[in-house]
Amino acid sequence: MIRGRRTTVQERLLLLTMLTVLVVTGVILFVSRDNDGAETAIAASPVSIDDVVIVVPSFSDGPVAIDINTASAEELTELHGIGPVLAARIVEYREQHGPFASIDDLASVQGIGAATVDGLRERASVGQTD
C-alpha cells in the first residue's frame, strides 16, 4: 500500500518496472538515516574486477561527422546514400585529386549528384585541409 490506499496491479507493475530500470542503469543512490532521522548519502567506491569491461554510455548532441578526406571506404558507407561502389569512387577520387575542400566537391565524383551531396551535409565533414 502507498499512503494508506491499496495499489492496483498496474501501479505495482509500474513501480516494479521503474525500480528495475533504476537498478539496471545504476541510478540508485543508497541513503542511510541517522538516529535523529537525518539522511546521509553513502559514499560509493569503485570496484575493480580483473577481466571485466564496463561500458559507460556517452551522451552527445548527435552522430559524429565522418571526415570524407580521411575515412576509409568502409567508414564512408555509413553515410546516407553511399554504398560500397560510391565509397570506393570517393576514395579513388581523393587519391587522384587530393583532399576535398568542401562537401560540394563530392559532386565531382562519378555517380554523386547535388541531391546526394545535400543529404550528406549533416554527417559528412572535410576536417582540416591545411
Secondary structure, 3 states (H helix, E strand, C coil): CECCECCCHHHHHHHHHHHHHHHHHCCCCCEEECCCCCEEECCCCCCCCCCCCCCCCCCCCCCCCEECCCCCHHHHCCCCCCCHHHHHHHHHHHHHHCCCCCHHHHHHCCCCCHHHHHHHCCCEECCCCC
